[in-house]
Amino acid sequence: MSTVRWTEQPDTPHANDELLTMEEVAAVVRVPIATLRYWRHLGTGPRSFRIGRSVRYWRTEVLHWLETQSNDTQTSAETRGDPRRQAR
């Protein structure tokens, strides 16, 4: 029997990340939990996964999704010629 020793921590993208519940994500995104469930059903919300019977989100994934949504909104407003969103 061999023993594996890690000289370094394994390289995982979420090594220092925090897991969030649906309630916590709803508070961050400021939407009802039902909206998160609907987005999860459609596959349009922040990336989530199950641990047993619970749904969890990585904090960095939620923040990245919010940033993406913000950028998409600005890009589409500029494309439409929305004067409220154009650079001054």
C-alpha positions in Angstrom: 0.0 0.0 0.0 1.4 3.4 -1.0 0.8 6.7 0.7 0.3 9.8 -1.4 1.7 13.0 0.0 0.9 16.4 -1.4 3.8 18.7 -1.5 1.4 21.4 -2.8 -2.3 21.9 -2.6 -4.0 20.5 -5.7 -4.8 23.0 -8.4 -8.5 23.4 -8.2 -10.3 26.5 -9.5 -12.4 26.9 -6.3 -9.9 26.0 -3.7 -10.4 29.2 -1.7 -13.9 29.9 -2.8 -17.1 29.9 -0.7 -20.2 27.8 -1.3 -23.5 29.7 -1.2 -27.0 28.4 -0.7 -30.0 29.5 -2.9 -31.0 31.9 -0.1 -27.6 33.5 0.0 -27.5 33.9 -3.8 -31.0 35.3 -3.9 -29.8 38.0 -1.4 -26.7 38.8 -3.5 -28.5 39.0 -6.8 -31.6 40.5 -5.1 -34.2 38.3 -6.6 -36.7 35.9 -5.1 -35.6 32.3 -4.5 -38.4 31.3 -7.0 -36.7 33.3 -9.7 -33.4 31.5 -9.0 -35.2 28.2 -9.3 -36.8 29.3 -12.6 -33.4 30.4 -14.0 -32.0 27.1 -12.9 -34.8 25.3 -14.8 -34.1 27.4 -17.9 -30.3 27.1 -17.5 -29.9 30.9 -17.7 -28.9 31.9 -14.2 -25.6 31.5 -12.3 -24.0 28.1 -12.6 -25.2 25.8 -9.8 -24.8 22.1 -8.8 -26.2 19.7 -6.3 -24.6 18.3 -3.2 -27.0 15.6 -2.1 -30.4 17.2 -2.1 -29.1 20.7 -1.8 -28.3 23.2 -4.5 -25.1 25.2 -4.1 -23.3 28.0 -6.0 -19.7 29.0 -6.0 -19.4 32.7 -5.0 -17.0 33.5 -7.8 -19.4 31.9 -10.3 -22.2 34.1 -9.1 -20.1 37.3 -9.2 -18.9 36.4 -12.7 -22.4 35.8 -13.9 -23.5 39.2 -12.5 -20.6 40.8 -14.3 -21.5 39.1 -17.6 -25.1 40.2 -17.2 -24.0 43.8 -16.7 -21.7 43.7 -19.7 -24.5 42.1 -21.9 -26.9 44.8 -20.9 -24.5 47.6 -21.7 -23.6 46.0 -25.0 -27.2 45.5 -26.1 -28.1 49.1 -25.1 -25.3 50.5 -27.1 -26.3 48.4 -30.1 -29.9 49.6 -29.9 -28.7 53.2 -29.6 -30.1 53.7 -26.1 -29.0 57.3 -25.2 -29.0 56.4 -21.4 -26.3 53.8 -22.0 -24.0 55.5 -24.5 -20.6 56.8 -23.5 -20.6 60.6 -22.7 
